[in-house]
Amino acid sequence: MSAFIQQLPALIGVVIGALGSYLASMRGDQARFRREQAARWEDRRLTTYADFARALKKSVTLTYRLAAHLGNDPHPHPLSPEEAASHLADATDARDPAGEALLMLGTPHVVEKARTWVVVVMEMEGFLRDRTHSPEAWSDLLARQRAAREGYYAAVRRDLALPPGHSGEWRLAPPGSS
C-alpha cells in the first residue's frame, strides 16, 4: 500500500495533465469552430449582398435602356417600352428573392442602405412608366441612384471589414481626346 501512496502524486499529476490537455484541446476546437462558422456566415452574407446588387443593377441597366428610347439617356442600346416590359418584370421578380435573403442575412445598416437604393430605382421605373421626357430630371435620378448604390457598397464593405472601394462612377473621355 505504501508503494501506491508514494506513486499517488505522480498519478494525480498525470490525471491533471490529461484533463488539462483535454480541456485545452476542447477550447481550441470550440474556438476554431466559431471562427469557421463566422467565416461561413460572412461568405454567405457576401454572396447575398452581391446577389442583391446584381439583381438591382439589372433593373438599373434596363431603365437606362428604356430612358434612352424616351430620349432621356445616352445609352447606346435603347429599348422600347414594349420590349422592356417583360425584361423589367423578370428583373423585378429576380430582385424579390434577393431582397428576402438580404433581409434574413444582412445587417440592419446594410438593409437600410439597400432600401434607399431600391426606392430610387423604383422612382426611376415610375418615371419611365409615365413615359416622362426630361433629361434633366432623369440626370437627377441617376445621380441619386449612383449615390444610393455607393452608400450600399460602402455599408457592405464596412460590414465585411473590407477596405474602401471604388465609387463605381466611370468618367469617359470626351470624343476626340486620347
C-alpha positions as CSV (number, residue, x, y, z in Angstrom):
1,M,0.0,0.0,0.0
2,S,2.9,2.4,0.7
3,A,4.2,2.0,-2.8
4,F,0.8,3.1,-4.1
5,I,0.7,6.1,-1.8
6,Q,4.3,7.0,-2.9
7,Q,3.2,7.0,-6.6
8,L,-0.1,8.7,-6.0
9,P,1.2,12.3,-6.5
10,A,2.6,11.2,-9.9
11,L,-0.7,9.5,-10.8
12,I,-2.6,12.6,-9.8
13,G,-0.2,14.7,-11.9
14,V,-0.8,12.5,-14.9
15,V,-4.6,12.8,-14.5
16,I,-4.5,16.5,-14.0
17,G,-2.2,16.8,-17.1
18,A,-4.5,14.7,-19.2
19,L,-7.6,16.7,-18.0
20,G,-5.8,20.0,-18.8
21,S,-4.8,18.7,-22.2
22,Y,-8.3,17.6,-22.9
23,L,-9.8,20.9,-21.8
24,A,-7.3,22.9,-23.8
25,S,-8.0,20.8,-26.9
26,M,-11.7,21.3,-26.4
27,R,-11.4,25.1,-26.1
28,G,-9.2,25.2,-29.2
29,D,-11.8,23.1,-31.1
30,Q,-14.6,25.4,-30.0
31,A,-12.7,28.5,-31.0
32,R,-11.8,27.0,-34.4
33,F,-15.5,26.0,-34.9
34,R,-16.6,29.6,-34.0
35,R,-14.1,31.1,-36.4
36,E,-15.1,28.7,-39.2
37,Q,-18.8,29.3,-38.6
38,A,-18.2,33.1,-38.6
39,A,-16.3,32.8,-41.9
40,R,-19.1,30.7,-43.4
41,W,-21.7,33.3,-42.4
42,E,-19.5,36.1,-43.7
43,D,-19.2,34.3,-47.0
44,R,-23.0,33.8,-47.2
45,R,-23.6,37.5,-46.4
46,L,-21.1,38.5,-49.2
47,T,-23.0,36.2,-51.6
48,T,-26.3,37.6,-50.5
49,Y,-25.1,41.2,-50.8
50,A,-23.6,40.6,-54.3
51,D,-26.8,38.8,-55.5
52,F,-29.0,41.7,-54.3
53,A,-26.7,44.2,-56.1
54,R,-26.6,42.1,-59.3
55,A,-30.4,41.8,-59.3
56,L,-31.0,45.5,-58.7
57,K,-28.3,46.5,-61.2
58,K,-30.1,44.5,-63.9
59,S,-33.2,46.7,-63.2
60,V,-31.0,49.8,-63.4
61,T,-29.5,48.8,-66.7
62,L,-32.9,48.2,-68.2
63,T,-34.1,51.6,-67.0
64,Y,-31.1,53.2,-68.8
65,R,-32.0,51.5,-72.0
66,L,-35.7,52.4,-71.7
67,A,-34.7,56.0,-70.8
68,A,-32.5,56.1,-74.0
69,H,-35.6,55.2,-76.1
70,L,-37.5,58.0,-74.5
71,G,-34.7,60.5,-75.2
72,N,-33.5,60.9,-71.5
73,D,-30.3,58.8,-71.6
74,P,-27.4,58.4,-74.0
75,H,-27.3,54.6,-73.6
76,P,-26.2,53.1,-76.9
77,H,-28.8,50.3,-76.9
78,P,-32.3,51.8,-76.5
79,L,-35.2,49.5,-75.6
80,S,-38.8,50.4,-76.4
81,P,-41.4,50.2,-73.6
82,E,-42.9,47.2,-75.2
83,E,-39.6,45.3,-75.4
84,A,-38.6,46.4,-71.9
85,A,-41.9,45.3,-70.2
86,S,-41.1,41.6,-69.9
87,H,-37.4,42.3,-69.1
88,L,-38.4,44.7,-66.3
89,A,-40.9,42.2,-64.9
90,D,-38.3,39.5,-64.9
91,A,-35.8,41.8,-63.2
92,T,-38.3,42.8,-60.5
93,D,-39.2,39.1,-60.0
94,A,-35.5,38.3,-59.6
95,R,-34.8,41.0,-57.0
96,D,-37.6,39.9,-54.7
97,P,-35.9,36.7,-53.5
98,A,-32.6,38.5,-53.4
99,G,-34.2,41.1,-51.2
100,E,-35.7,38.5,-48.9
101,A,-32.3,36.9,-48.5
102,L,-30.8,40.3,-47.7
103,L,-33.4,40.8,-45.0
104,M,-32.6,37.5,-43.5
105,L,-28.8,37.7,-43.5
106,G,-27.9,41.4,-43.8
107,T,-27.1,43.8,-41.0
108,P,-29.7,46.5,-40.3
109,H,-27.4,49.2,-41.7
110,V,-26.8,47.3,-45.0
111,V,-30.5,46.6,-45.3
112,E,-31.3,50.3,-44.8
113,K,-28.9,51.3,-47.5
114,A,-30.3,48.6,-49.8
115,R,-33.8,50.0,-49.1
116,T,-32.6,53.5,-50.0
117,W,-31.1,52.2,-53.3
118,V,-34.2,50.2,-54.3
119,V,-36.5,53.1,-53.6
120,V,-34.6,55.3,-56.0
121,V,-34.7,52.5,-58.6
122,M,-38.4,52.2,-58.2
123,E,-38.7,56.0,-58.7
124,M,-36.7,55.6,-61.9
125,E,-39.1,52.8,-63.1
126,G,-42.1,55.0,-62.3
127,F,-40.5,58.0,-64.1
128,L,-40.2,55.7,-67.2
129,R,-43.7,54.1,-66.8
130,D,-45.1,57.6,-67.1
131,R,-43.0,58.0,-70.3
132,T,-41.6,61.2,-69.0
133,H,-39.3,63.1,-71.3
134,S,-37.0,65.2,-69.1
135,P,-33.2,64.6,-69.5
136,E,-32.6,67.0,-66.5
137,A,-34.9,65.1,-64.2
138,W,-33.5,61.8,-65.4
139,S,-30.0,63.0,-64.7
140,D,-31.0,63.9,-61.1
141,L,-32.5,60.4,-60.7
142,L,-29.3,58.9,-62.0
143,A,-27.2,60.9,-59.5
144,R,-29.4,59.8,-56.6
145,Q,-29.2,56.2,-57.8
146,R,-25.4,56.3,-58.0
147,A,-25.2,57.9,-54.6
148,A,-27.6,55.2,-53.1
149,R,-25.6,52.4,-54.8
150,E,-22.3,53.9,-53.4
151,G,-23.9,54.1,-50.0
152,Y,-25.0,50.4,-50.2
153,Y,-21.5,49.2,-51.3
154,A,-19.8,51.3,-48.5
155,A,-22.1,49.7,-45.9
156,V,-21.4,46.2,-47.3
157,R,-17.6,46.8,-47.2
158,R,-17.9,48.2,-43.7
159,D,-19.9,45.2,-42.6
160,L,-17.5,42.7,-44.1
161,A,-14.4,44.7,-42.9
162,L,-13.2,45.3,-46.4
163,P,-11.1,48.2,-47.4
164,P,-12.8,51.2,-49.1
165,G,-13.6,50.6,-52.8
166,H,-14.2,52.5,-56.0
167,S,-17.2,54.8,-56.3
168,G,-18.3,53.0,-59.5
169,E,-18.5,56.2,-61.4
170,W,-16.8,55.9,-64.7
171,R,-15.9,59.1,-66.4
172,L,-15.5,58.8,-70.1
173,A,-13.1,60.9,-72.0
174,P,-14.7,63.4,-74.4
175,P,-14.8,62.2,-78.0
176,G,-11.6,63.0,-79.9
177,S,-9.4,63.1,-76.8
178,S,-6.9,60.3,-76.3
